[in-house]
Amino acid sequence: MNNRLTYPLLVAFSAAFTCLTTVAGELSVTNATVRAMPPGQTTTAAYLSVTNGGDKACVLVGGRTAIAGKVAIHQHQHSDGMMKMRPVASLAVEPDETLVFQPGGYHLMLFDLQAPLMPGETHSITLVSENCGEALVTAEVQSLLQKSAPITPMKHHAGHNMHSGHSTGDRK
């Protein structure tokens, strides 16, 4: 096969699989998506699944991306009949465990977006852990109108260092 054709085909083929799975040391990440936001909004959420294939707990502490000024782990919680969103300083993924970041549960918040996100675009996000390295993830932007996957029951994660933060419903 012609080398001028082979290289672009290999790059395209490997890029397609980057969206499916990214492995960094013990961590593998799948199903990464970012929500498009309404015009004028500078904050959105990202969802993904993180699997720890190592033999020690991996402590996630946040992330970074060129499209946002800040990336932080958050969790939705029901409290006094209200849904509240709180920042999480760190979150452990135990060996052989998959932690699903999804609507209504844990998710990544992307603050201070640099430009509007359009459905179908892909963007890189680096997931940062305290002790298991970093995972570079390619996430596809999905429309707000697209129906989300159903929320699955979450395992209880006792002993996590969680920062209480503030509720988005407490604005004055």
PyRosetta script that sets phi, psi and omega in degrees:
from pyrosetta import init, pose_from_sequence

init()
pose = pose_from_sequence("MNNRLTYPLLVAFSAAFTCLTTVAGELSVTNATVRAMPPGQTTTAAYLSVTNGGDKACVLVGGRTAIAGKVAIHQHQHSDGMMKMRPVASLAVEPDETLVFQPGGYHLMLFDLQAPLMPGETHSITLVSENCGEALVTAEVQSLLQKSAPITPMKHHAGHNMHSGHSTGDRK")
pose.set_psi(1, 147.7)
pose.set_omega(1, -179.3)
pose.set_phi(2, -65.9)
pose.set_psi(2, 129.2)
pose.set_omega(2, -178.3)
pose.set_phi(3, -62.5)
pose.set_psi(3, -30.8)
pose.set_omega(3, 179.5)
pose.set_phi(4, -66.5)
pose.set_psi(4, -25.1)
pose.set_omega(4, 177.8)
pose.set_phi(5, -92.7)
pose.set_psi(5, -33.2)
pose.set_omega(5, -176.1)
pose.set_phi(6, -63.6)
pose.set_psi(6, -49.1)
pose.set_omega(6, -176.6)
pose.set_phi(7, -60.2)
pose.set_psi(7, -50.4)
pose.set_omega(7, 178.2)
pose.set_phi(8, -60.1)
pose.set_psi(8, -35.3)
pose.set_omega(8, 177.9)
pose.set_phi(9, -66.6)
pose.set_psi(9, -40.7)
pose.set_omega(9, 177.7)
pose.set_phi(10, -64.7)
pose.set_psi(10, -41.4)
pose.set_omega(10, 178.6)
pose.set_phi(11, -63.1)
pose.set_psi(11, -45.8)
pose.set_omega(11, 179.5)
pose.set_phi(12, -63.4)
pose.set_psi(12, -42.1)
pose.set_omega(12, -179.8)
pose.set_phi(13, -63.4)
pose.set_psi(13, -45.4)
pose.set_omega(13, -179.1)
pose.set_phi(14, -70.2)
pose.set_psi(14, -33.5)
pose.set_omega(14, 177.7)
pose.set_phi(15, -64.3)
pose.set_psi(15, -37.1)
pose.set_omega(15, 179.3)
pose.set_phi(16, -61.8)
pose.set_psi(16, -38.6)
pose.set_omega(16, -179.5)
pose.set_phi(17, -79.5)
pose.set_psi(17, -20.3)
pose.set_omega(17, 177.1)
pose.set_phi(18, -59.8)
pose.set_psi(18, -36.5)
pose.set_omega(18, -180.0)
pose.set_phi(19, -68.1)
pose.set_psi(19, -24.4)
pose.set_omega(19, -175.8)
pose.set_phi(20, -85.3)
pose.set_psi(20, -49.1)
pose.set_omega(20, -175.5)
pose.set_phi(21, -146.4)
pose.set_psi(21, 134.5)
pose.set_omega(21, 173.0)
pose.set_phi(22, -125.8)
pose.set_psi(22, 131.4)
pose.set_omega(22, -179.3)
pose.set_phi(23, -118.5)
pose.set_psi(23, 130.8)
pose.set_omega(23, 177.1)
pose.set_phi(24, -136.5)
pose.set_psi(24, 103.0)
pose.set_omega(24, -178.0)
pose.set_phi(25, 61.7)
pose.set_psi(25, -119.7)
pose.set_omega(25, -178.5)
pose.set_phi(26, -80.8)
pose.set_psi(26, -22.0)
pose.set_omega(26, -172.8)
pose.set_phi(27, -91.2)
pose.set_psi(27, 137.0)
pose.set_omega(27, 168.0)
pose.set_phi(28, -126.2)
pose.set_psi(28, 142.3)
pose.set_omega(28, -175.3)
pose.set_phi(29, -124.2)
pose.set_psi(29, 133.1)
pose.set_omega(29, 177.9)
pose.set_phi(30, -133.3)
pose.set_psi(30, 167.1)
pose.set_omega(30, 172.4)
pose.set_phi(31, 55.9)
pose.set_psi(31, 39.9)
pose.set_omega(31, -178.7)
pose.set_phi(32, -79.7)
pose.set_psi(32, 125.6)
pose.set_omega(32, 176.7)
pose.set_phi(33, -137.5)
pose.set_psi(33, 156.4)
pose.set_omega(33, 174.6)
pose.set_phi(34, -126.0)
pose.set_psi(34, 139.7)
pose.set_omega(34, 177.8)
pose.set_phi(35, -83.0)
pose.set_psi(35, 133.0)
pose.set_omega(35, 170.2)
pose.set_phi(36, -66.9)
pose.set_psi(36, 152.9)
pose.set_omega(36, -179.2)
pose.set_phi(37, -120.2)
pose.set_psi(37, 158.7)
pose.set_omega(37, 177.9)
pose.set_phi(38, -63.8)
pose.set_psi(38, 157.0)
pose.set_omega(38, 178.5)
pose.set_phi(39, -53.8)
pose.set_psi(39, 138.6)
pose.set_omega(39, 178.7)
pose.set_phi(40, 88.7)
pose.set_psi(40, -13.4)
pose.set_omega(40, 179.9)
pose.set_phi(41, -84.9)
pose.set_psi(41, 142.3)
pose.set_omega(41, -179.7)
pose.set_phi(42, -119.7)
pose.set_psi(42, 14.2)
pose.set_omega(42, 179.1)
pose.set_phi(43, -132.5)
pose.set_psi(43, 139.8)
pose.set_omega(43, 175.7)
pose.set_phi(44, -148.7)
pose.set_psi(44, -179.0)
pose.set_omega(44, -178.9)
pose.set_phi(45, -122.3)
pose.set_psi(45, 150.9)
pose.set_omega(45, 174.5)
pose.set_phi(46, -121.9)
pose.set_psi(46, 145.6)
pose.set_omega(46, -178.5)
pose.set_phi(47, -127.3)
pose.set_psi(47, 148.3)
pose.set_omega(47, -178.7)
pose.set_phi(48, -168.9)
pose.set_psi(48, 172.6)
pose.set_omega(48, 174.1)
pose.set_phi(49, -119.9)
pose.set_psi(49, 131.3)
pose.set_omega(49, -178.9)
pose.set_phi(50, -117.9)
pose.set_psi(50, 123.2)
pose.set_omega(50, 178.5)
pose.set_phi(51, -113.9)
pose.set_psi(51, 133.1)
pose.set_omega(51, 177.1)
pose.set_phi(52, -98.4)
pose.set_psi(52, 108.7)
pose.set_omega(52, 178.9)
pose.set_phi(53, -95.6)
pose.set_psi(53, 7.0)
pose.set_omega(53, -178.6)
pose.set_phi(54, -90.7)
pose.set_psi(54, -168.3)
pose.set_omega(54, -177.6)
pose.set_phi(55, -110.3)
pose.set_psi(55, 10.6)
pose.set_omega(55, 176.7)
pose.set_phi(56, -137.8)
pose.set_psi(56, 158.6)
pose.set_omega(56, 177.6)
pose.set_phi(57, -66.2)
pose.set_psi(57, 136.5)
pose.set_omega(57, 175.4)
pose.set_phi(58, -103.3)
pose.set_psi(58, 127.0)
pose.set_omega(58, -176.0)
pose.set_phi(59, -101.0)
pose.set_psi(59, 109.6)
pose.set_omega(59, 178.7)
pose.set_phi(60, -80.2)
pose.set_psi(60, 135.6)
pose.set_omega(60, -178.2)
pose.set_phi(61, -124.9)
pose.set_psi(61, -0.3)
pose.set_omega(61, 177.9)
pose.set_phi(62, 144.5)
pose.set_psi(62, -148.5)
pose.set_omega(62, -178.8)
pose.set_phi(63, -170.4)
pose.set_psi(63, -173.1)
pose.set_omega(63, 176.7)
pose.set_phi(64, -157.4)
pose.set_psi(64, 155.4)
pose.set_omega(64, 178.5)
pose.set_phi(65, -158.4)
pose.set_psi(65, 152.1)
pose.set_omega(65, 178.9)
pose.set_phi(66, -71.4)
pose.set_psi(66, -17.7)
pose.set_omega(66, -176.0)
pose.set_phi(67, -87.3)
pose.set_psi(67, -9.4)
pose.set_omega(67, -177.5)
pose.set_phi(68, -138.4)
pose.set_psi(68, 153.5)
pose.set_omega(68, 178.5)
pose.set_phi(69, -74.5)
pose.set_psi(69, -27.0)
pose.set_omega(69, -177.3)
pose.set_phi(70, -151.9)
pose.set_psi(70, 143.2)
pose.set_omega(70, 174.3)
pose.set_phi(71, -126.2)
pose.set_psi(71, 126.8)
pose.set_omega(71, -178.6)
pose.set_phi(72, -138.6)
pose.set_psi(72, 151.4)
pose.set_omega(72, 175.6)
pose.set_phi(73, -81.8)
pose.set_psi(73, 134.0)
pose.set_omega(73, 176.7)
pose.set_phi(74, -131.6)
pose.set_psi(74, 164.2)
pose.set_omega(74, 176.7)
pose.set_phi(75, -139.7)
pose.set_psi(75, 136.5)
pose.set_omega(75, 170.4)
pose.set_phi(76, -83.4)
pose.set_psi(76, 137.8)
pose.set_omega(76, 177.2)
pose.set_phi(77, -136.7)
pose.set_psi(77, 143.1)
pose.set_omega(77, 172.8)
pose.set_phi(78, -89.0)
pose.set_psi(78, 125.9)
pose.set_omega(78, 179.9)
pose.set_phi(79, -145.9)
pose.set_psi(79, 124.8)
pose.set_omega(79, 179.8)
pose.set_phi(80, 52.9)
pose.set_psi(80, 40.7)
pose.set_omega(80, 177.6)
pose.set_phi(81, 76.9)
pose.set_psi(81, 6.6)
pose.set_omega(81, -179.9)
pose.set_phi(82, -121.4)
pose.set_psi(82, 148.9)
pose.set_omega(82, 174.9)
pose.set_phi(83, -90.1)
pose.set_psi(83, 123.5)
pose.set_omega(83, -179.6)
pose.set_phi(84, -122.2)
pose.set_psi(84, 148.1)
pose.set_omega(84, 177.4)
pose.set_phi(85, -110.7)
pose.set_psi(85, 129.3)
pose.set_omega(85, -178.3)
pose.set_phi(86, -129.1)
pose.set_psi(86, 141.7)
pose.set_omega(86, 174.1)
pose.set_phi(87, -69.4)
pose.set_psi(87, 149.6)
pose.set_omega(87, 178.3)
pose.set_phi(88, -122.0)
pose.set_psi(88, 118.2)
pose.set_omega(88, -176.9)
pose.set_phi(89, -65.8)
pose.set_psi(89, -38.8)
pose.set_omega(89, 178.6)
pose.set_phi(90, -154.9)
pose.set_psi(90, 157.9)
pose.set_omega(90, -176.0)
pose.set_phi(91, -148.6)
pose.set_psi(91, 121.0)
pose.set_omega(91, -177.7)
pose.set_phi(92, -87.4)
pose.set_psi(92, 135.8)
pose.set_omega(92, 171.9)
pose.set_phi(93, -111.3)
pose.set_psi(93, 111.3)
pose.set_omega(93, -175.9)
pose.set_phi(94, -71.0)
pose.set_psi(94, 160.1)
pose.set_omega(94, 177.5)
pose.set_phi(95, -55.4)
pose.set_psi(95, 139.2)
pose.set_omega(95, -179.9)
pose.set_phi(96, 60.9)
pose.set_psi(96, 20.1)
pose.set_omega(96, 178.4)
pose.set_phi(97, -108.0)
pose.set_psi(97, 145.3)
pose.set_omega(97, 172.6)
pose.set_phi(98, -113.4)
pose.set_psi(98, 126.0)
pose.set_omega(98, 177.4)
pose.set_phi(99, -106.2)
pose.set_psi(99, 123.8)
pose.set_omega(99, -177.5)
pose.set_phi(100, -99.7)
pose.set_psi(100, 121.1)
pose.set_omega(100, 173.5)
pose.set_phi(101, -91.8)
pose.set_psi(101, 116.1)
pose.set_omega(101, -171.3)
pose.set_phi(102, -149.2)
pose.set_psi(102, 163.1)
pose.set_omega(102, 176.5)
pose.set_phi(103, -56.8)
pose.set_psi(103, 136.2)
pose.set_omega(103, 179.9)
pose.set_phi(104, 85.3)
pose.set_psi(104, 1.1)
pose.set_omega(104, -179.9)
pose.set_phi(105, -139.5)
pose.set_psi(105, -141.3)
pose.set_omega(105, 175.4)
pose.set_phi(106, -70.2)
pose.set_psi(106, 146.4)
pose.set_omega(106, 176.6)
pose.set_phi(107, -160.8)
pose.set_psi(107, 165.2)
pose.set_omega(107, 173.5)
pose.set_phi(108, -97.7)
pose.set_psi(108, 131.0)
pose.set_omega(108, 173.8)
pose.set_phi(109, -97.7)
pose.set_psi(109, 132.3)
pose.set_omega(109, 176.0)
pose.set_phi(110, -109.3)
pose.set_psi(110, 114.0)
pose.set_omega(110, -177.1)
pose.set_phi(111, -103.9)
pose.set_psi(111, 154.0)
pose.set_omega(111, 175.4)
pose.set_phi(112, 56.5)
pose.set_psi(112, 52.3)
pose.set_omega(112, 177.8)
pose.set_phi(113, -59.9)
pose.set_psi(113, 140.0)
pose.set_omega(113, -175.8)
pose.set_phi(114, -78.3)
pose.set_psi(114, -26.1)
pose.set_omega(114, -177.6)
pose.set_phi(115, -158.6)
pose.set_psi(115, 160.1)
pose.set_omega(115, 176.2)
pose.set_phi(116, -61.0)
pose.set_psi(116, 145.9)
pose.set_omega(116, 178.6)
pose.set_phi(117, -100.9)
pose.set_psi(117, 135.0)
pose.set_omega(117, -177.5)
pose.set_phi(118, -108.8)
pose.set_psi(118, 134.5)
pose.set_omega(118, 177.8)
pose.set_phi(119, -52.7)
pose.set_psi(119, 137.7)
pose.set_omega(119, -179.2)
pose.set_phi(120, 97.2)
pose.set_psi(120, -22.2)
pose.set_omega(120, 176.4)
pose.set_phi(121, -67.3)
pose.set_psi(121, 158.5)
pose.set_omega(121, 171.6)
pose.set_phi(122, -123.9)
pose.set_psi(122, 144.4)
pose.set_omega(122, -179.5)
pose.set_phi(123, -139.5)
pose.set_psi(123, 149.2)
pose.set_omega(123, 178.6)
pose.set_phi(124, -87.8)
pose.set_psi(124, 137.8)
pose.set_omega(124, 173.7)
pose.set_phi(125, -131.3)
pose.set_psi(125, 134.4)
pose.set_omega(125, 175.4)
pose.set_phi(126, -100.7)
pose.set_psi(126, 118.6)
pose.set_omega(126, 176.0)
pose.set_phi(127, -88.0)
pose.set_psi(127, 127.5)
pose.set_omega(127, -173.8)
pose.set_phi(128, -109.8)
pose.set_psi(128, 131.7)
pose.set_omega(128, 174.1)
pose.set_phi(129, -116.2)
pose.set_psi(129, 157.7)
pose.set_omega(129, -179.8)
pose.set_phi(130, -73.7)
pose.set_psi(130, -32.6)
pose.set_omega(130, -170.0)
pose.set_phi(131, -138.1)
pose.set_psi(131, 5.5)
pose.set_omega(131, -177.7)
pose.set_phi(132, -128.8)
pose.set_psi(132, 20.0)
pose.set_omega(132, 178.3)
pose.set_phi(133, 82.5)
pose.set_psi(133, -161.2)
pose.set_omega(133, -177.3)
pose.set_phi(134, -123.4)
pose.set_psi(134, 152.8)
pose.set_omega(134, 176.9)
pose.set_phi(135, -124.7)
pose.set_psi(135, 120.7)
pose.set_omega(135, 176.1)
pose.set_phi(136, -85.9)
pose.set_psi(136, 123.6)
pose.set_omega(136, -173.6)
pose.set_phi(137, -121.7)
pose.set_psi(137, 140.3)
pose.set_omega(137, 171.3)
pose.set_phi(138, -103.9)
pose.set_psi(138, 121.1)
pose.set_omega(138, -176.5)
pose.set_phi(139, -116.0)
pose.set_psi(139, 137.4)
pose.set_omega(139, 177.8)
pose.set_phi(140, -90.6)
pose.set_psi(140, 138.1)
pose.set_omega(140, 176.9)
pose.set_phi(141, -78.2)
pose.set_psi(141, 129.5)
pose.set_omega(141, 178.6)
pose.set_phi(142, -117.0)
pose.set_psi(142, 145.7)
pose.set_omega(142, -179.5)
pose.set_phi(143, -63.3)
pose.set_psi(143, 147.4)
pose.set_omega(143, 173.6)
pose.set_phi(144, -63.9)
pose.set_psi(144, -25.9)
pose.set_omega(144, -178.1)
pose.set_phi(145, -79.6)
pose.set_psi(145, -16.7)
pose.set_omega(145, 179.6)
pose.set_phi(146, -70.8)
pose.set_psi(146, 132.0)
pose.set_omega(146, -178.7)
pose.set_phi(147, -67.4)
pose.set_psi(147, 130.1)
pose.set_omega(147, 178.8)
pose.set_phi(148, -76.3)
pose.set_psi(148, 157.8)
pose.set_omega(148, 175.0)
pose.set_phi(149, -65.7)
pose.set_psi(149, 150.3)
pose.set_omega(149, 179.7)
pose.set_phi(150, -62.4)
pose.set_psi(150, 146.7)
pose.set_omega(150, 179.4)
pose.set_phi(151, -74.2)
pose.set_psi(151, 131.6)
pose.set_omega(151, 178.4)
pose.set_phi(152, -100.2)
pose.set_psi(152, 152.3)
pose.set_omega(152, 179.1)
pose.set_phi(153, -59.5)
pose.set_psi(153, 140.2)
pose.set_omega(153, -179.4)
pose.set_phi(154, -99.8)
pose.set_psi(154, 143.8)
pose.set_omega(154, 172.8)
pose.set_phi(155, -72.9)
pose.set_psi(155, 149.9)
pose.set_omega(155, 176.3)
pose.set_phi(156, -75.4)
pose.set_psi(156, 132.0)
pose.set_omega(156, -179.3)
pose.set_phi(157, -112.3)
pose.set_psi(157, 81.3)
pose.set_omega(157, -178.5)
pose.set_phi(158, -72.4)
pose.set_psi(158, 149.7)
pose.set_omega(158, 173.9)
pose.set_phi(159, 82.4)
pose.set_psi(159, 12.0)
pose.set_omega(159, 179.3)
pose.set_phi(160, -82.4)
pose.set_psi(160, 145.2)
pose.set_omega(160, 176.3)
pose.set_phi(161, -81.2)
pose.set_psi(161, 98.7)
pose.set_omega(161, -176.3)
pose.set_phi(162, -110.6)
pose.set_psi(162, 128.5)
pose.set_omega(162, 176.8)
pose.set_phi(163, -86.0)
pose.set_psi(163, 129.1)
pose.set_omega(163, -174.0)
pose.set_phi(164, -69.7)
pose.set_psi(164, -36.5)
pose.set_omega(164, 176.2)
pose.set_phi(165, 59.1)
pose.set_psi(165, -148.7)
pose.set_omega(165, 179.8)
pose.set_phi(166, -135.9)
pose.set_psi(166, 157.0)
pose.set_omega(166, -179.8)
pose.set_phi(167, -83.5)
pose.set_psi(167, 142.3)
pose.set_omega(167, 176.0)
pose.set_phi(168, -70.0)
pose.set_psi(168, -15.5)
pose.set_omega(168, 178.8)
pose.set_phi(169, -87.8)
pose.set_psi(169, -1.2)
pose.set_omega(169, -177.7)
pose.set_phi(170, -95.9)
pose.set_psi(170, 20.6)
pose.set_omega(170, -177.8)
pose.set_phi(171, -68.2)
pose.set_psi(171, 143.1)
pose.set_omega(171, -179.7)
pose.set_phi(172, -115.1)
pose.dump_pdb("model.pdb")
